[in-house]
Amino acid sequence: MKFELEAVDASCGARAGRLTLSHGEVLTPVFMPVGTQGTVKAVSQGDLRSIGAQIILGNAYHLYLRPGTEILEAAGGLHKFMAWDRPILTDSGGFQVFSLAAMNKVTPEGVAFQSHIDGSSHFLTPEKAIDIQISIGSDIMMCFDECTSHPVAYEDAAKSMRMTAVWAERCKRQWEERSATQQALFGIVQGSTYEDLRRESVERTVALDFPGYAIGGVSVGESKAEMLEAVERCTPGLPENKPRYLMGVGPPEDLLEAIERGVDMFDCVMPTRNARNGSLFTSEGRVNIKNQKHKTDFGPLDAQCGCPVCNTYSRAYLSHLFRSGEILALRLNTLHNLWFMLDLAAVCRQAILEDRFAAFKRTFLEAYFSADEPTGE
Amino acid sequence: MKFELEAVDASCGARAGRLTLSHGEVLTPVFMPVGTQGTVKAVSQGDLRSIGAQIILGNAYHLYLRPGTEILEAAGGLHKFMAWDRPILTDSGGFQVFSLAAMNKVTPEGVAFQSHIDGSSHFLTPEKAIDIQISIGSDIMMCFDECTSHPVAYEDAAKSMRMTAVWAERCKRQWEERSATQQALFGIVQGSTYEDLRRESVERTVALDFPGYAIGGVSVGESKAEMLEAVERCTPGLPENKPRYLMGVGPPEDLLEAIERGVDMFDCVMPTRNARNGSLFTSEGRVNIKNQKHKTDFGPLDAQCGCPVCNTYSRAYLSHLFRSGEILALRLNTLHNLWFMLDLAAVCRQAILEDRFAAFKRTFLEAYFSADEPTGE
């Protein structure tokens, strides 16, 4: 893996970079669509290519349970299994073990848990999380970490962060021993909302010298202010010449704030999940396609948008599909929301390269909050 | 509308034709994917174009209830509403009024019924069915008919068929008065399993001189033998130079039998519905993608198939998507099954043009029943 920092915006800390991975180049800032189970929900690999997705996520927990590493290995890895030839980043599975698995028991050695699919018992260690990700063959693997919930007591956050640091060391060793030179490994900073814990986590993680770093423990119920505070506490200690990934973030406005603070990579299920619930991003804010008024609106969802959906279909048709419970509604909505996020990251990149990110952000947010239709979600 | 009979196979009654409609040409025999609510379930209009769909179905009952004719008219018709520029045929809504509506009461004037969506009361007459289809703007409209269930007593079948004949006259008059020259109107032959009723229905319908004729009252629970008998009783009385449409048929083997007996047009929800249930057509018979053995089969669904799914994905991946309840499973399965039907009709056409339909049919069916996996449906 190679990361080239191309530009830092003179008006703020926003960065533009170029990440070279086994399956291709990724221009940053980048939004990564989430393909939990080897498919980004409601769209195809061809759709993703057509809207310019550079890299997608896969989830080690889900893929380990189904189809399982044996099938993934027999297929020649996830890329071949799902016929996706661009880069893939895999979540280590840690987050899902703690949030999805029926029961889990954490020891310093690892985590015992039961599958949310069939209740079967499993034991995941840092080493095994790496092995799974090697079977998957992702371009970027993530360290196995414990992600604390919010709020969490200081002592618990400290203990968890220190265990994550030890696990990071074990992950790195396993990665080096398996000599997976084709796959990069990112370390994850934890420490919840506590300044000194974040600082300690940054120091301990950076000391291990990973190809890239993620800020974890956000998007778990904290406020936007707390999330941005966590970012601000981490970025100063992260090496300039390595990519920075903010896990699980987020809505367009959060993306801009984090980019301004020097983050390069993002993932979030929100654009795809919201799409399936009828909440759509536009340049003037969210549109709730369930609202009556869209039934007779024969204009596009977003006149400013260049996506295949806005180029072809009307709000009235999208409204009809959604009301009728048609599968195509999920697909078109998802395609549009993903385009919106991918395009937003690309436009940010351009603004950074031209040293006008702060102004762009102001203009964007002004328009974005001009006609927002909250969905109550 | 123009219909040119290009060839009749020397080995049987199979026909190849060319139908010229407002929105383009349709080469027959043709399979028409069903787009009940202004979308063919699980695929997009772009998908349909890419797999060579020449004409799709819309349903007047569903579209009348939702989005409603006002919205369709404001959109400029269904073609513009759904962004589909190739031909559309609309079912008159008769079949759905009898099968779907919460309650219905038939009088010679028309049918009172309650919407299956919101229980609202409606009254549909032959004239109104035409008006709705004019609002939709389909290339081919169907007469409003009563489709008897199976089995049905002779007296009931006779009474129903005669009412359908009177309704056909009213439909034709309404069509002429609204001078919908851009839209063709097909008459529908009824008469259930009764030879003399079928004959009488053919005579009365043909006497009205429609641009095309449909054989209705099939695919309602009768045996394959009874269905083909109905076809055989109708085709001799139908004019050679007009297209013949067998409504609601059917699986690949039925398509071949009906083509052999001189039918030109087909529609059926089965390929799309089966796809969503994991039952997939292949040259060697149906594949039940839920079967264990497909989990580790890294070959294509059908090595003989040229569809985008078979060209890209493995059975193992399709199996994984289906087991994981992913939306992409519905789409890929549907795309494949539709391709199979469209391709089958196209290959039949070629065989007819080369006077070798009977031999093709034999070869196809031999292979098709060689490894069939019944799904219990």
Interface residues (C-beta under 8 A of the other chain):
Chain A: Q37 G38 T39 K41 A42 V43 S44 Q45 G46 R66 P67 I71 A74 A75 F81 M82 A83 K295 T296 F298 P308 T312 Y313 S314 A316 Y317 S319 H320 L321 R323 S324 E326 I327 L328 L330 R331 L332
Chain B: Q37 G38 T39 K41 A42 V43 S44 Q45 G46 R66 P67 I71 A74 A75 F81 M82 A83 K295 T296 F298 P308 T312 Y313 S314 A316 Y317 S319 H320 L321 R323 S324 E326 I327 L328 L330 R331 L332
